[in-house]
Amino acid sequence: MPLSIGVDGLPPLASTPGPAQDVVAPPARPAVEAPSGVEATDPATARTMPAAAPVRLQVPAIGVDSELDELGLQTDGTLEVPSSGFPAGWYTGAPTPGELGPAIIAGHVDWSGRPGVFFHLRELVAGDDITITRQDGTTARFRVTHVEQYVKDAFPTEAVYGDLDHAGLRLITCGGSFNRQMRSYDDNLVVFAELVDGDAAG
């Protein structure tokens, strides 16, 4: 049963200035280690990087260049949401971008009637590049593998947040129709990407 995710439908949202965005949140956990004897099938995705907090997200194909706030879990187990339409935020309970496992970045599709940082996320396609600048001065470059849209009640928690044998990235926002009564979108949009290159600091 997927955990409730809060970027769009949290109970406290009435106190926020813009629409919420439900995002199913994963349980807090440390970065995972590679399964014994298992390697990524693509040599490019087999590399990983040491832990380092992400500070900037760039997605040239849709004109995104955003700083990154830190996101945790709220007391009800839902993912904390960015405080406004910009910037996006990264989930500190998951691996950092470039580490083994799925790094998680969430952002609003809109806010107070205006486009949010991930307004154009649905336009990404396989092969598009995503660059993460990290606090230690390194850069992690990812490539989109696919984009999926899920009904929130059937959010595939394991597919999005489950263990990986490579360094992955998920960009998450809301999608589908907006339910004005519930002040929430019906779906979640998830961009899946894999690490293809990591620069050394200095």
Backbone hydrogen bonds, N-H to C=O, Kabsch-Sander energy under -0.5 kcal/mol:
donor,donor_aa,acceptor,acceptor_aa,energy
6,G,23,V,-0.6
7,V,5,I,-0.7
8,D,20,A,-0.8
8,D,21,Q,-1.9
13,L,10,L,-1.8
14,A,11,P,-0.9
15,S,12,P,-2.4
16,T,13,L,-2.3
20,A,183,R,-0.7
21,Q,7,V,-8.5
22,D,7,V,-1.0
25,A,4,S,-0.9
29,R,93,G,-1.3
38,V,35,P,-2.0
45,T,42,D,-1.3
46,A,42,D,-0.7
46,A,43,P,-0.9
47,R,44,A,-0.6
49,M,98,G,-2.7
55,V,133,T,-3.2
56,R,133,T,-1.5
57,L,66,S,-3.3
58,Q,131,T,-2.6
59,V,64,V,-2.6
62,I,59,V,-1.7
63,G,60,P,-1.1
64,V,59,V,-1.8
66,S,57,L,-2.9
68,L,55,V,-1.0
69,D,88,A,-2.3
71,L,90,W,-2.7
74,Q,78,T,-3.2
77,G,74,Q,-2.2
79,L,23,V,-0.7
80,E,72,G,-3.0
88,A,67,E,-0.9
89,G,106,A,-2.8
90,W,69,D,-2.8
91,Y,104,I,-2.4
92,T,71,L,-2.7
92,T,90,W,-0.7
94,A,91,Y,-1.4
98,G,99,E,-0.5
99,E,96,T,-2.6
101,G,166,H,-2.3
103,A,101,G,-0.7
103,A,168,G,-2.2
105,I,170,R,-2.6
106,A,89,G,-2.6
107,G,172,I,-1.9
111,W,114,R,-2.9
114,R,111,W,-1.8
116,G,109,V,-2.5
117,V,85,G,-2.4
118,F,108,H,-2.4
119,F,116,G,-1.8
121,L,118,F,-1.4
123,E,120,H,-2.1
124,L,121,L,-1.9
127,G,144,V,-2.7
128,D,125,V,-2.1
130,I,142,F,-2.5
131,T,58,Q,-2.8
132,I,140,A,-2.9
133,T,56,R,-2.2
133,T,131,T,-0.5
134,R,138,T,-3.0
135,Q,53,A,-3.5
137,G,134,R,-2.1
140,A,132,I,-3.0
141,R,139,T,-0.5
141,R,197,D,-3.4
142,F,130,I,-3.6
142,F,140,A,-0.5
143,R,194,E,-2.4
144,V,128,D,-3.1
145,T,192,F,-2.9
146,H,192,F,-1.3
148,E,190,V,-2.8
150,Y,188,N,-2.9
152,K,186,D,-2.2
154,A,151,V,-2.0
155,F,152,K,-1.3
157,T,155,F,-1.8
160,V,156,P,-1.9
161,Y,157,T,-3.2
162,G,158,E,-2.2
167,A,45,T,-0.9
167,A,47,R,-0.6
168,G,101,G,-2.7
168,G,166,H,-0.7
169,L,193,A,-2.2
170,R,103,A,-2.5
171,L,191,V,-1.9
172,I,105,I,-2.6
172,I,170,R,-0.5
173,T,189,L,-2.1
175,G,187,D,-2.0
179,N,177,S,-0.6
179,N,184,S,-3.1
180,R,178,F,-0.9
183,R,179,N,-1.6
184,S,179,N,-1.6
186,D,177,S,-2.4
187,D,175,G,-2.1
188,N,150,Y,-2.9
189,L,173,T,-2.4
190,V,148,E,-3.1
191,V,171,L,-2.7
192,F,146,H,-2.9
192,F,190,V,-0.5
193,A,169,L,-2.3
194,E,143,R,-2.1
195,L,167,A,-2.6
196,V,141,R,-3.3
197,D,141,R,-1.5
199,D,139,T,-2.4
